[in-house]
């Protein structure tokens, strides 16, 4: 059985959990806060969440974990190789050019440590570029890349949800100019695997 390490508060932990549920893969959750201790780094070399254990071997980084899960049980990438690559391209932009940019404001959101005006200016600039990149790639008919749900939808839900909160600190309305994405996120919130993760997280002490 796969073991999933991390905490439910992590958006990438929740994303990975939703992927496991979506694919019907049996797994066990192991509560493991991020750490720089050696035993943790043996599972996740940067000490981040999440990581998984498979037969005594460890794997970290959500995209790498997804690639492994997709190899086990295909279904969240189109059969056409180029279409599959386009879904992964969009997932990468959502992670790298939206969520990780907005994450620069995390200290102010979580720890009440003010972010500098210079950082906020950089976030506004880089989110503008990232948002334009994402808009060029989305379809939202009804899913983000077309008629079938893909891994890019999961990245949209778990990246944009947090990023939109963080962006407000930099005075950016991340979703204000994209009603298609707002509607998409509302639909995805009702998707069974995502709804289950949300419900279980809400019940967590």
C-alpha positions in Angstrom: 0.0 0.0 0.0 1.2 3.5 -0.8 1.9 5.8 2.2 1.2 9.5 1.7 3.3 11.7 4.0 2.5 15.3 4.9 -0.3 17.4 6.3 -3.8 18.1 5.0 -3.1 21.9 5.3 -0.7 21.6 2.3 -2.4 22.3 -1.1 0.0 19.9 -2.8 -0.6 17.2 -0.2 -4.4 17.7 -0.8 -3.8 17.6 -4.6 -1.9 14.3 -4.3 -4.5 12.8 -2.1 -7.2 13.8 -4.6 -5.3 12.1 -7.4 -5.0 8.9 -5.4 -8.7 8.9 -4.7 -9.5 9.8 -8.3 -7.5 6.8 -9.5 -8.9 4.4 -6.8 -5.5 3.6 -5.5 -5.4 2.4 -1.9 -3.2 4.5 0.4 -2.5 5.3 4.0 -2.1 8.9 5.3 0.9 9.5 7.6 1.0 12.9 9.4 4.5 14.4 8.8 5.1 18.1 9.1 7.9 19.5 6.9 11.3 19.1 8.4 15.1 19.3 7.8 15.7 16.3 9.9 17.7 13.5 8.2 14.9 10.9 8.3 12.5 13.4 6.7 15.1 14.4 4.0 15.5 10.7 3.1 11.8 10.8 2.0 11.8 14.4 0.6 15.2 15.8 -0.2 14.0 19.4 0.3 12.0 18.7 3.4 8.7 19.6 1.6 5.3 18.0 1.5 4.1 15.7 0.2 6.0 12.5 -0.4 4.9 8.9 -0.9 6.4 5.6 0.1 6.1 2.6 -2.2 7.6 -0.7 -1.0 10.2 1.1 1.1 11.2 3.6 -1.6 10.3 7.3 -1.5 9.2 9.8 -4.0 8.6 13.6 -3.6 7.4 16.5 -5.8 3.7 16.4 -6.8 4.4 16.3 -10.6 6.8 13.3 -10.2 4.2 11.6 -8.0 1.5 12.2 -10.5 3.6 10.7 -13.3 4.1 7.6 -11.2 0.4 7.3 -10.4 -0.6 7.9 -14.0 1.8 5.1 -15.1 0.1 2.8 -12.6 -3.5 3.8 -13.6 -3.8 6.0 -16.7 -6.8 8.2 -17.0 -5.8 11.9 -16.3 -3.9 12.5 -19.5 -5.3 12.4 -23.0 -4.3 9.4 -25.1 -2.8 11.7 -27.8 0.8 12.4 -26.8 0.8 16.0 -27.8 -2.5 16.7 -26.0 -1.1 15.0 -22.9 2.0 17.2 -23.0 -0.2 20.3 -23.3 -2.0 19.3 -20.1 1.3 18.9 -18.3 2.5 22.2 -19.8 -0.5 24.0 -18.2 0.0 22.2 -14.9 3.6 23.5 -14.8 2.5 27.1 -15.5 -0.1 26.9 -12.8 2.4 25.6 -10.3 5.5 27.6 -11.3 4.2 30.9 -12.7 1.1 31.3 -10.5 1.1 29.5 -7.2 4.9 29.7 -6.5 4.9 33.4 -7.4 1.9 34.2 -5.1 3.6 32.1 -2.4 6.1 34.9 -1.9 3.3 36.5 0.1 2.8 33.5 2.4 4.6 34.9 5.4 2.1 37.8 5.7 -0.9 35.5 5.2 0.1 32.8 7.7 2.5 34.4 10.1 1.5 38.1 10.0 5.0 39.0 8.8 4.7 41.9 6.4 5.9 41.4 2.9 8.0 44.2 1.5 6.6 46.6 -1.1 9.3 45.6 -3.5 8.3 41.9 -3.2 4.6 42.8 -3.7 5.6 44.8 -6.8 7.5 41.8 -8.1 4.5 39.5 -7.4 2.2 41.8 -9.2 4.5 41.9 -12.2 5.1 38.1 -12.3 1.5 37.2 -11.7 0.5 39.3 -14.6 2.8 37.4 -16.9 1.8 34.0 -15.4 -1.9 34.8 -15.7 -1.5 35.7 -19.4 0.4 32.5 -20.0 -2.4 30.4 -18.4 -5.1 32.3 -20.2 -3.5 31.3 -23.5 -3.7 27.6 -22.7 -7.1 27.2 -21.1 -10.2 25.9 -22.9 -12.7 25.4 -20.0 -15.2 23.4 -22.1 -16.1 22.2 -19.6 -12.7 21.3 -18.2 -9.6 23.3 -18.4 -8.2 21.6 -21.5 -11.5 20.5 -23.0 -14.1 17.8 -22.7 -12.3 15.5 -20.3 -10.9 16.1 -16.8 -7.1 16.0 -16.7 -4.3 16.5 -14.2 -4.3 20.2 -15.2 -7.7 20.6 -13.6 -6.4 19.3 -10.3 -3.5 21.8 -10.5 -5.9 24.6 -11.3 -8.0 23.8 -8.3 -5.2 23.4 -5.8 -2.9 26.1 -7.2 -5.4 28.9 -8.0 -7.4 28.5 -4.7 -4.4 29.3 -2.5 -2.8 31.7 -5.0 -5.9 33.9 -5.2 -5.8 34.4 -1.4 -2.1 35.2 -1.5 -2.4 37.5 -4.4 -4.7 39.8 -2.5 -1.8 40.7 -0.3 -0.1 42.1 -3.3 -3.4 43.8 -4.3 -4.0 41.5 -7.2 -7.5 40.1 -8.0 -6.1 36.9 -9.6 -9.4 35.6 -10.9 -11.3 38.9 -11.4 -10.7 38.9 -15.1 -11.3 35.3 -15.8 -15.0 34.2 -15.2 -14.2 31.0 -17.0 -11.7 30.0 -14.3 -14.1 31.1 -11.6 -16.8 28.8 -13.0 -14.3 26.0 -13.5 -13.2 26.1 -9.9 -16.8 26.1 -8.7 -17.5 22.9 -10.8 -14.3 21.3 -9.6 -15.2 21.9 -6.0 -18.1 19.4 -6.6 -16.0 16.8 -8.3 -16.1 13.7 -6.1 -12.4 13.2 -5.3 -11.8 16.9 -4.6 -15.0 17.2 -2.6 -13.9 14.2 -0.5 -10.5 15.7 0.3 -12.2 19.0 1.3 -14.7 17.3 3.5 -12.1 15.2 5.3 -9.8 18.2 5.8 -12.7 20.2 7.3 -13.2 17.3 9.8 -9.5 17.3 10.8 -8.9 18.6 14.3 
